[in-house]
Amino acid sequence: MKKLFIIPALVLAIGITSCGNNAEKKEEGASTETTTTTETEATPTTTETVPGIEDVTLSNQWTVEGNDQMQFNTTLIRVKAGEPVELTMKNVGSMPVESMGHNLVVLKPGVDVATFGGEATAAADNEYIPKSALSSIVAHTKLLGPGQEDKITFTLEKGVYPYLCSFPGHFGIMQGKIVAE
């Protein structure tokens, strides 16, 4: 019986000791963290480097396809900033919209994709476009079933814009970036 009380007490003591050591380490490394933060703040977010973008054709008309394997056929799009972008989303799969619907949602730079995807999961009544996150969205297509397509037109300022499919479980895989330059 005494052993049952000793084990939790030992675990608690180790936990408290560990927390104290982390605080000391944070104080020692504070000046390094400040320097790193300052350097990051000085770098504009619009100059984010996207690997492979130099190999992508610059065009303001794009077609993106979504399939039954939860994949977009295009994950990098390069457009000219300040001019209308015409984007067509096609669902080339054969599974029903209830189990494998696709859409394409263009988000503003800096929006947390995981948070947005979590909110979208609860928005079935609005085709998985969360009303609480409308200010985070640049543009979006309708939720598409097999063989359907939808076209959206929007204009972007210079920057990197994430896009995704907001159908539940898809946003983790079905993602891409639009680079407006």
C-alpha positions as CSV (number, residue, x, y, z in Angstrom):
1,M,0.0,0.0,0.0
2,K,2.9,2.4,0.8
3,K,4.3,1.7,-2.7
4,L,1.2,3.1,-4.3
5,F,1.7,6.5,-2.5
6,I,5.5,6.6,-3.1
7,I,5.3,6.3,-6.9
8,P,3.0,9.3,-7.5
9,A,5.0,11.3,-5.0
10,L,8.2,10.4,-6.9
11,V,6.6,11.3,-10.2
12,L,5.4,14.7,-8.8
13,A,8.9,15.5,-7.4
14,I,10.5,14.7,-10.8
15,G,8.0,16.8,-12.6
16,I,8.6,19.8,-10.3
17,T,12.3,19.5,-10.7
18,S,12.0,19.3,-14.5
19,C,9.9,22.5,-14.6
20,G,12.4,24.4,-12.6
21,N,15.3,23.4,-14.9
22,N,13.3,24.5,-18.0
23,A,12.8,27.9,-16.5
24,E,16.5,28.3,-15.9
25,K,17.3,27.2,-19.4
26,K,14.8,29.7,-20.8
27,E,16.4,32.5,-18.9
28,E,19.9,31.5,-20.2
29,G,18.6,31.4,-23.8
30,A,16.5,34.5,-23.7
31,S,19.0,36.8,-25.4
32,T,19.4,34.3,-28.3
33,E,15.6,34.0,-28.7
34,T,15.2,37.8,-28.8
35,T,17.8,38.1,-31.5
36,T,16.1,35.4,-33.6
37,T,12.7,37.0,-33.1
38,T,14.0,40.4,-34.2
39,E,15.5,39.0,-37.4
40,T,12.2,37.2,-38.2
41,E,10.2,40.4,-37.7
42,A,12.5,42.3,-40.0
43,T,11.8,39.9,-42.9
44,P,8.6,40.7,-44.8
45,T,6.2,37.8,-45.1
46,T,5.5,38.7,-48.8
47,T,9.1,37.6,-49.7
48,E,8.5,34.0,-48.5
49,T,10.5,31.6,-50.7
50,V,8.5,28.8,-52.1
51,P,10.7,25.9,-53.4
52,G,10.1,25.1,-57.0
53,I,8.1,28.2,-57.8
54,E,10.7,29.3,-60.4
55,D,9.7,26.2,-62.5
56,V,6.0,27.1,-62.5
57,T,4.5,29.0,-65.4
58,L,3.2,32.5,-64.6
59,S,-0.5,32.6,-65.6
60,N,-3.7,34.1,-64.2
61,Q,-5.9,31.2,-65.5
62,W,-5.6,27.9,-63.8
63,T,-7.5,24.6,-63.5
64,V,-7.1,22.4,-60.5
65,E,-8.4,18.9,-60.3
66,G,-9.3,16.9,-57.2
67,N,-9.6,13.1,-57.3
68,D,-10.8,10.1,-55.2
69,Q,-7.3,9.7,-53.7
70,M,-7.7,13.1,-52.0
71,Q,-5.1,14.8,-54.2
72,F,-4.9,18.1,-56.1
73,N,-3.2,17.7,-59.5
74,T,-1.6,21.1,-58.9
75,T,0.0,22.3,-55.6
76,L,1.9,25.4,-56.8
77,I,0.3,28.2,-58.7
78,R,2.0,31.3,-59.9
79,V,0.0,34.5,-60.7
80,K,0.6,38.1,-61.4
81,A,-0.5,40.3,-58.5
82,G,-3.1,43.0,-58.9
83,E,-4.8,41.3,-61.9
84,P,-7.9,39.0,-61.8
85,V,-7.1,35.3,-61.3
86,E,-9.6,32.8,-62.9
87,L,-9.4,29.5,-61.2
88,T,-11.5,26.4,-62.2
89,M,-11.9,23.5,-59.8
90,K,-12.9,20.1,-61.2
91,N,-13.8,17.0,-59.2
92,V,-12.5,14.2,-61.5
93,G,-13.3,11.5,-59.1
94,S,-16.3,9.1,-59.2
95,M,-17.2,8.8,-55.5
96,P,-20.4,10.6,-54.3
97,V,-20.1,14.1,-52.9
98,E,-21.3,12.9,-49.4
99,S,-18.1,10.8,-49.1
100,M,-15.6,12.4,-51.4
101,G,-16.7,16.0,-52.2
102,H,-14.1,18.5,-53.0
103,N,-13.8,22.3,-53.0
104,L,-11.0,24.8,-53.2
105,V,-10.6,27.5,-50.6
106,V,-8.0,30.2,-51.0
107,L,-6.9,31.6,-47.6
108,K,-5.2,34.8,-46.7
109,P,-1.5,34.7,-45.9
110,G,-0.7,33.6,-42.3
111,V,-4.0,31.8,-41.7
112,D,-3.4,28.6,-39.7
113,V,-4.6,25.8,-42.0
114,A,-5.1,23.3,-39.2
115,T,-7.3,25.7,-37.2
116,F,-9.3,26.6,-40.3
117,G,-9.7,22.9,-41.2
118,G,-11.0,22.1,-37.8
119,E,-13.6,24.8,-38.0
120,A,-14.6,23.7,-41.5
121,T,-15.3,20.2,-40.3
122,A,-18.2,21.5,-38.2
123,A,-19.7,23.6,-41.1
124,A,-21.5,20.8,-43.0
125,D,-24.6,23.0,-43.3
126,N,-22.5,25.6,-45.3
127,E,-20.6,23.2,-47.6
128,Y,-17.7,23.1,-45.1
129,I,-17.1,26.8,-45.3
130,P,-17.1,28.0,-41.7
131,K,-19.0,31.3,-41.2
132,S,-16.7,32.1,-38.3
133,A,-13.7,32.2,-40.6
134,L,-15.1,34.1,-43.5
135,S,-12.6,36.9,-42.9
136,S,-9.7,34.4,-43.5
137,I,-11.0,33.4,-46.9
138,V,-10.1,35.2,-50.2
139,A,-12.3,33.0,-52.4
140,H,-13.8,29.5,-52.5
141,T,-15.6,27.2,-54.9
142,K,-18.8,25.2,-54.2
143,L,-18.5,21.7,-52.8
144,L,-18.3,19.5,-55.9
145,G,-19.4,16.0,-56.6
146,P,-18.0,13.7,-59.3
147,G,-17.7,15.3,-62.7
148,Q,-18.6,18.8,-61.5
149,E,-16.6,22.0,-61.8
150,D,-16.8,25.5,-60.5
151,K,-15.0,28.7,-61.5
152,I,-14.0,31.6,-59.2
153,T,-12.4,34.9,-60.0
154,F,-10.4,37.0,-57.5
155,T,-7.5,39.4,-57.3
156,L,-4.5,39.0,-55.1
157,E,-1.8,41.4,-53.7
158,K,1.8,40.2,-53.7
159,G,2.2,37.3,-51.3
160,V,1.8,33.6,-50.7
161,Y,-1.7,32.3,-50.3
162,P,-2.5,28.7,-49.1
163,Y,-5.3,26.8,-50.6
164,L,-7.0,23.6,-49.5
165,C,-10.0,21.4,-49.8
166,S,-12.1,21.9,-46.6
167,F,-14.1,18.7,-46.8
168,P,-13.6,16.8,-43.5
169,G,-10.2,15.1,-43.4
170,H,-9.1,16.4,-46.7
171,F,-7.3,19.6,-45.7
172,G,-4.3,17.7,-44.3
173,I,-3.4,16.3,-47.7
174,M,-5.2,18.5,-50.2
175,Q,-3.2,21.7,-50.0
176,G,-1.3,24.0,-52.2
177,K,0.1,27.5,-52.5
178,I,-0.6,30.4,-54.8
179,V,2.3,32.8,-55.2
180,A,1.3,36.3,-56.4
181,E,4.2,38.3,-57.6
